[in-house]
């Protein structure tokens, strides 16, 4: 695959840079730079989403007919790279990168016409109802019930680790419509409103202190059968399709490369005890090794994006990207803590941009912080990123998929 920049690519890169220079104000850049989570806070996401939507760049991987961009593989990568370099805040992928692609692949025309424009515009904010207290990595064992009641189902059960459910007005959800001989059968993929009787959202506070995750309780919640995506009882096929996009529908390497460069600059700055960590040969070797890992992942992602442009789905290779991307990310949080030194120890959520509220802390009450800005999000990012090797299917599960579907073992 030829990934060299030609004149058109260079022109496109300049267009992206100009757009970012003109639209990423200081507050949005700060949110991207000091973010402690995978995503920005709700208000920042809403503002940045609208800016990208007006430009027509909020869902570049979607078909042009539905609001996407007719970009080459190289242009997609240029866009991701420039966004990372400019510290653009992260958007929630639940609608744009997960529910949207599923509807494009498995939805009815009526579902596409109703939901896709609302995802694109940001009118709807989605969350994902997959995991349950007894069904995490073993997702097929889920028990949330959906009982047939004529033209609708009546749903009862609970979901857990639901990102941003406190903000979402819609949820895509896996429910059990029947019990069959194997657990993967009898699962149905449904869409429904969060703003209705019988839906209760309780917060789950992360180690970083952030309210990003939630537990949802459903009591006699009505879901129209018209909201089933795919066929009743065959939701496992739809769920696997979505998980491919969750795991490999975006590029990790550009953001990882930017983070590594930041760690180099942190290590070059004078530490709290004096001296510069960058002068330590052992630490420089760690940085070089991380650089090699990111470069290898970058070329893997080039191949995956190229395949995606032909097949429309990432396939099982998405498991490789998800595993390497999250594990390298976790390693970078460890290097960042080493580079921050003593400055990384204080808990200062008021001086960062968390992915959700931090109960007990309010910015007006705390107007100062300790240490340089580059050290502020380091510890919270480390704690938040421990979930990276678990969400979207644990990396142990991903290795099983690689062994079976990629290596044929």
ABEGO torsion letter per residue (X at the ends): XBABBBAAAAAAAAAAAAAAAAABBAAAAAAAAABABABBBAAAAAAAAAAAAAAGAABAABBAAAGBBBBBAAAAAAAAAAAAAAGBBBBBAAAAAAAAAAAAAABBAAAAAAAAAAAAAGABBBBBBABBAABBABAAABABBBBBAEABBBBBEBBBGBBGAAABABBBBBBBABBBABAABGBBBBBBBABBBGBBBBBBBBAAGBBABBBBBBBGBBBBAAABBEBBGAAAAAAAAAAAAAAAABBAAAAAAAAAAAAAAAAABBBAAEEBAAABAAAAAAAAAAAAAAAAAAAAAAAAAAAAAAAGBAEAAAAAAAAAAAAAAAAAAAAAAAAAEAAAABBBAAABBBABBBBGBBAAABABBBEBAAAAAAAAAAAAAAAAAABGEBAAAAAAAAAAAAAGX
